[in-house]
């Protein structure tokens, strides 16, 4: 797992680990306290849950079912909180634990499940508390329940805002880290992430996966003749022109400088060659407009296929890059899919 999902899982794994340690230490401490108050059922329950926490701490770093483990842990944990509130031997201060429920839920379960779980368990906790400490005067009861309810609502609101902002910022940072700032295309880090996912899909389903390495011909001459500002515009024009001819499932990315790559899920080398030829023709037919003229652009491309050219992204990039330079040596403005003498292609 990579990207934002992996980051979220790491975050929740660390939060759950911290909570398990708190539960372990707190369970041992409060089991002793409840024994001193002759509250044997609650003491035994807390002692058992401390043991469960110790066991889960051994699993937390290795489990693949983090969300299931979290749910299995939280439901009894919150239930013990509410049970403690209902016990005649405990003080009203135990309700402070109920008010931690929104923070725990949002950090471990996310926005939607966090909100549902918070409303459910905090609502039950308030109802149990009001039933236990209900007095004859309605005004003091109203004041207590209103204060606790508003405080719980405020904590829930802050937890919701925090988790929403955290996810939004994480998504934004991930997009910035995986996007080329000039062209808006994916960068090499994004290519590596998507390649791992598509390779697993291809190996699981027996489908092909190809990669096209693209290099803009004579790009240095464009920079030297027109300047780097026009060179940047040429890169943007190249990215825009090629993006319009690709499928939604294809990934066009900029590797750096004038070098680009296209990942083609479901395509073999022959199909990738046809797509690359289409991109080459598209660029030839769509020169970049300048102030009073147009700037012709061409590309050289090499093809690599998962399996026959290797199993890793580096393997495919190396093979495709080798064929791209073979295309350049053969006269540029052409596509080579195999290690063989290329056929001449029309020059732009």
Residue pairs with C-beta under 8 A, 6 or more apart in sequence:
1 9
2 193
2 196
2 197
3 174
3 178
3 193
4 170
4 171
4 174
7 170
7 174
8 110
8 167
8 170
9 66
11 107
12 66
12 70
12 107
12 108
13 60
13 61
13 66
15 107
15 108
16 60
16 66
16 69
16 70
16 73
16 108
17 57
17 60
17 61
19 104
19 108
20 53
20 56
20 57
20 60
20 73
21 53
21 57
23 49
23 50
23 53
23 77
24 50
24 53
24 54
24 57
26 50
27 46
27 47
27 49
27 50
27 53
28 46
28 47
28 50
30 43
30 46
31 43
31 44
31 46
31 47
31 50
32 43
33 43
34 40
34 42
34 43
34 46
34 89
34 90
35 43
37 89
37 90
38 89
39 87
39 89
39 90
42 80
42 83
42 84
42 87
42 89
42 90
45 80
45 83
46 80
49 76
49 77
49 80
52 73
52 76
53 73
56 69
56 73
59 69
60 69
63 69
67 109
70 108
70 109
71 109
74 104
74 105
74 108
74 109
74 117
78 101
78 117
78 121
81 94
81 97
81 98
81 101
81 121
81 125
82 98
82 121
82 124
82 125
82 128
84 90
84 94
84 97
85 94
85 95
85 98
85 125
85 128
85 129
85 132
86 128
86 131
86 132
88 132
92 129
92 133
95 125
95 129
95 148
98 121
98 122
98 125
98 126
98 129
98 152
99 122
99 148
99 151
99 152
99 155
101 117
101 118
101 121
101 122
101 125
102 114
102 118
102 122
102 152
102 155
102 156
102 159
102 160
103 155
103 159
105 113
105 114
105 115
105 117
105 118
105 121
105 159
106 114
106 115
106 118
106 159
106 160
106 162
106 163
107 114
107 159
107 163
108 114
109 117
110 163
110 167
111 160
111 163
111 164
111 167
114 159
114 160
114 163
115 156
115 160
118 156
118 159
119 156
122 152
122 156
125 152
126 145
126 148
126 149
126 152
129 145
129 148
130 141
130 144
130 145
133 144
134 141
135 141
177 189
178 186
178 187
178 189
178 190
178 193
179 185
179 186
179 187
179 190
180 186
180 187
180 253
180 254
182 232
182 235
182 236
182 254
183 235
183 236
183 238
183 239
183 254
184 239
185 239
185 243
185 252
185 253
185 254
185 260
186 194
186 251
186 252
186 253
186 254
187 253
187 254
187 255
188 253
188 255
188 256
190 251
190 253
191 251
191 253
191 255
191 261
191 263
191 313
192 313
194 251
194 263
195 211
195 263
195 313
196 313
198 209
198 263
198 265
199 209
199 306
199 311
201 207
201 265
202 208
202 209
202 265
202 306
207 265
207 266
208 266
208 267
208 268
208 271
208 305
208 306
208 307
209 263
209 264
209 265
209 266
209 267
209 305
209 306
210 263
210 264
210 267
210 268
210 269
210 271
210 272
210 303
210 304
210 305
210 306
211 261
211 262
211 263
211 264
211 272
211 303
211 304
211 305
211 306
211 313
211 316
211 317
211 320
212 261
212 262
212 264
212 272
212 275
212 276
212 279
212 301
212 302
212 303
212 320
212 335
213 259
213 260
213 261
213 301
213 302
213 303
213 304
213 317
213 320
213 321
213 323
213 324
214 242
214 259
214 260
214 261
214 262
214 276
214 279
214 299
214 300
214 301
214 324
215 258
215 259
215 260
215 299
215 300
215 301
215 324
215 328
216 222
216 234
216 235
216 238
216 258
216 260
216 297
216 298
216 299
217 297
217 298
217 299
217 300
217 328
217 332
217 333
218 298
218 332
219 231
219 234
219 257
219 258
222 230
222 231
222 234
222 295
223 230
223 231
226 290
226 295
230 290
230 295
233 288
234 288
234 295
234 297
235 254
235 258
237 288
237 297
238 260
238 283
238 297
238 299
239 252
239 254
239 260
241 282
241 283
241 286
242 252
242 260
242 262
242 279
242 282
242 283
243 252
244 282
245 278
245 279
245 282
246 252
246 262
246 275
246 279
249 265
249 266
250 262
250 263
250 264
250 265
250 275
251 262
251 263
252 260
252 261
252 262
253 260
253 261
253 262
253 263
254 260
255 261
255 317
261 317
261 320
262 275
262 276
262 279
264 271
264 272
264 275
267 275
268 305
269 303
269 304
269 305
269 308
269 337
269 338
270 337
272 303
272 305
272 337
273 303
273 335
273 337
276 301
276 303
276 335
276 337
277 335
279 299
279 301
280 298
280 299
280 301
280 333
280 334
280 335
280 345
283 297
283 298
283 299
284 296
284 297
284 298
284 333
284 348
287 294
287 295
287 296
287 297
288 294
288 295
288 297
289 295
296 348
297 348
298 332
298 333
298 347
298 348
299 333
300 324
300 325
300 327
300 328
300 332
300 333
300 334
300 335
301 323
301 324
301 327
301 334
301 335
301 336
302 319
302 320
302 321
302 322
302 323
302 324
302 325
302 326
302 327
302 335
302 336
302 337
303 320
303 323
303 335
303 336
303 337
303 338
304 310
304 315
304 316
304 317
304 318
304 319
304 320
304 323
305 316
306 316
309 315
309 316
309 319
309 320
310 316
310 318
310 319
322 339
323 336
323 337
323 338
323 339
324 336
326 336
326 339
326 342
327 334
327 335
327 336
327 342
330 336
330 341
330 342
330 344
331 344
331 345
331 347
332 347
333 345
333 346
333 347
333 348
334 342
334 343
334 344
334 345
335 345
336 342
